[in-house]
Amino acid sequence: MKRLAVVLSQGQSNNPTKRNLEEEIVAQLIGMPGIDVTIIPHLYDLKPDGTGMMALQGIGTDLIVLSWLYPRAAHWLLDRNEIRGQFGVSLLKSAADDDESDESADSNLTEPDELRVISQQPRPQRRIYCIDLQTTLKPRDYVDEVLRIQREANTQVVDLGSWISGTPSPAAAERFAQPTNDTALGNAGLGNTGLDNIGPASEAARIEDSGDRRWYPVIDFSRCTNCMECIDFCLFGVYGVDAADTILVEQPDNCRKGCPACSRVCPENAIIFPQHKSPAIAGADVAVSSLKIDLSKLFGAPDTDEDAISIAARERDEQLMLAGRDAVGTSVGMKKRSEQHAAAPKDELDTLLDQLDDLDI
C-alpha cells in the first residue's frame, strides 16, 4: 500500500502555544504505521531552490500539509512550486466553519461561462490535503483527521487500535518482521513514488532551510481566467506570462512588502497574499466576486467611503512613492475593471441597497 506523507510547516514565530501544538502533533504521529512525517520551516518563506522545497517536490504519494495558512493559500503555494495534485477535502472544521457551512456550501462555485486556467492545466491524480493549524488547539483532532484520510485512501492495512496500544496483532507483527516488498524509504517522507510496506517511521525528518520572511502573491488557478488585469495593474514587474501566455508570478521578490493592491482589483479574487491580516486576501474560502454588494471592508479597507478600486490605487501610489516614482492614481492598469464596473446594469439587489442608502439610517 502507498505510504502517506504528512508535512508540518512550522509557524514563523516561536510562540510557545504554536510550538507545543506542532510538537505534540508530530509526537503522536511518529510511529503510526504507514505514515511518514516531515517538518519544514514556514511554507511561505521557503526558497524555490532550497532544501525544504526540494524535499516537498520529492514526495510522490498523497500528501497532507499542516500549516498556519488557509488551505486554499497552502494548496496554490505548493502548486506554484510544482507540487501538484487534486484538492483533498478535510473534514476538520472549526466551530465557526460549522456555523457557516450552509452559507459557504455555494462559495466555491464559479461562473460556468468563464474559462478557468486550471481547465487547461490538468493536475496529477494524487491528492493533496491542506489543513489549517488555526482550526483547533487540540493535537488529537489533527491526528484523528490524518488517520481518517489514511483510511479513506486505503493506505491502512493493520489494526490501528492494537498498534497504538503498543500490542500489534500477530498478523501485523509478522508483516512488519517479514515485509512483502523492499521499497522502504531511506528518508522518512522523501522520494516515495510507488508502493511501500507500512512499517512505522521511528522519527520525523526535519528539514532546515534558512531564509528571511517573504511577501509575494499566489495565484489560485481554479479561479483565475487569465484576464491579465494583475499584470496591467502591477508596476513593479511581479507578474509575467509563460510560453502558453498564461499569467504567473514571475518575479515574486519584486513585490512590495505589505502591499496587497493587486488582489483588490482581481475580478475573480484569485490573487492570494497568505500573510495578509484580512481573510479574503489571505486565502479564506470566500467567493466575493459572486456578490453584487461592495465588500471592501472584507478586504481590510479602513473605515472610509473608499471602494476596493480606490483603496488599491492608493496602496499602489504609496509604494510607487516609497520607491521614488510618481503616483499614477487610477489612470494606469484599471481601464478594463473600471469599464466593466460602469457598464454593469443594476439588478434588484442594487436597487434595494440604493433604497437603504436613501433611508440614511
Secondary structure by P-SEA (a helix, b strand, c coil): cbbbbbbbbbcccccaaaaaaaaaaaaaacccccbbbbbbccccccccccaaaaaaaacccbbbbbccccaaaaaaaaaaacccccbbbbccccaaaaaacccccccccccccccccccccccccbbbbbbbccccccaaaaaaaaaaaaaaaccccccaaaaaaccccaaaaaaaacccccccccccccccccccccccccbbbbbbbbbcbbbbbbbccccccccccccccccccccccccccccccccccccccccccccccccccccccccccccccccccccccccccccccccccccccccaaaaaaaaaaaaaaaacccccccccccaaaaaaaaaccccaaaaaaaaaaaacc
